């Protein structure tokens, strides 16, 4: 006759109780579990904790770990991080791998390096959650040097154990191409693996991936790489994926309604879901709710929820607070808000929020260049294309770091490979000028074309200029030059307006040339100011006026155009358009000749022979003073 399972449980409980009472440590732990689960005895959480504590105090690592989890979660005992740390440390000292991982989580709030060391040790023991945490540390550069290859390695280790969060993270690496080649097929595969486990963020990411990639969409979900699931559309699908009673589930239900992923886009419904989760103290929902409130013009309510999320450490909310508060200008009526905004940017940046780092980099760029470079460097290290471009710019200009054109090219290339148009344009300019690398006209054309396709005004203008001059396999084509320069001018790119003036002048249309130069000159373009001056001096496209010519020459000369300085010297020497002034004429001849203008050099020699020593001394003083002022203004 077979004994019933309950009878067996009761007999087992009695035997375990006897062994526990005589001090067998493993039995004390087992007895605690039996009380906790009501096996062979009526459930009694108080007795369970008493026996598990006995085993823990006598050194049983599994019991110590279990005590740590209770204190960490506040389950059956009052939540106490200090007690949790105490018990996890005791278990970890005995090599309990999960206790080492949990120690890492506790360290994360204050000690990045210690936290990562714990994750690394537990990861080597094969703890999937620790492998994921270690991958995240390598991806963000927290506690270790940022290495996306290591992030990929540890994500893969955890993903191979079926951890949904790791599968999702690995999909993200492939989707964004951070540190590894961008591969949307692999991204879909890993997102799909995580979605199979009803990981809500993976469902959202997979849906967005397909929405933005017609190739994946047209292939159909049933024909994804092996292991990627089929997913049904509609609200029922999402209710099956996201628990509508849990905060995380409510957050993802809000997200899919906000973005219209598989359901009708409904910001009001999204706001309702976010509000429910925000009321459960869910930081991402608080930040998402704040964003919708801000978009609706409810700034004060938005600030309230942003602050709640930010105080929980949500970097997106911290960045949003920085943006909202720093809209006040320093020294103004709300200057205190400006500095409060800066403090929130700093807090977000401390968590490696790339947008905050980039913003601080720009804010520090005038006066705190070294700090600016460090911010751009960290943003660049996170894979942010604009951060890589700006770091390249600092190296190119020698701002806050030693001038290094090789490093500038390297960072510009990284950003350009992410299709960042300003970086592509910068590469084109580097190849065209041959400064810091071998000159390559064809490569310049390639990179300018890439940037121009994205509407980059500077690249459009450079393409126009290249077609205007031709060279190295590119046939001169004024029609193409007009087309590209006009596109740039339509974007209010002033140098393109100036170049259009030159193209119209070459096409024997002086009136249109004058109109283009005037438009560019009024916006401060020095070449346009010079060409406009020449047109007025010679009467091309307008009535001849030496006085007007003098005014534009003075503006162009003040911006350092040698030809303008040389002609200005002549006007002062001859008294045409301005009262004659031999000292002022010599001053401009000196400046133009020092800039390499040969005609000015000859005029400088002639005026030197005519002036007295005191006059020459005064002219030299004026030229020196002008250069000092110009140098100072360039540093600002």
Secondary structure, DSSP 8 states (H G I E B T S, - for coil): ----HHHHHHHHHHHHHHHHHTT-HHHHHHHHHHHHHTSSS---HHHHHHHHHHHHHTT-HHHHHHHHHHHHHTSSS---HHHHHHHHHHHHHTT-HHHHHHHHHHHTTT-HHHHHHHHHHHHHTT-HHHHHHHHHHHHHTSSS---HHHHHHHHHHHHTTT-HHHHHHHHHHHHHTSSS---HHHHHHHHHHHHHTT-HHHHHHHHHHHHT-HHHHHH-GGGSSTT------SHHHHHHHS-TTSHHHHHHHHHHHHHTSSS---HHHHHHHHHHHHTTT-HHHHHHHHHHHHHTT-HHHHHHHHHHHHHTT-HHHHHHHHHHHTTS-TTSTTHHHHHHHHHHHHHHHHTT-HHHHHHHHHHTTTT-HHHHHHHHHHHHHTT-HHHHHHHHHHHHHTSSS---HHHHHHHHHHHHTTT-HHHHHHHHHHHHHTSSS---HHHHHHHHHHHHHTT-HHHHHHHHHHHHH-BTTB---HHHHHHHHHHHHHTT-HHHHHHHHHHHHHTT-HHHHHHHHHHHHHTT-HHHHHHHHHHHHHTSSS---HHHHHHHHHHHHHTT-HHHHHHHHHHHHHTSSS---HHHHHHHHHHHHHTT-HHHHHHHHHHHHHS-HHHHHHHHHHHHHHHHHHHHHHH-
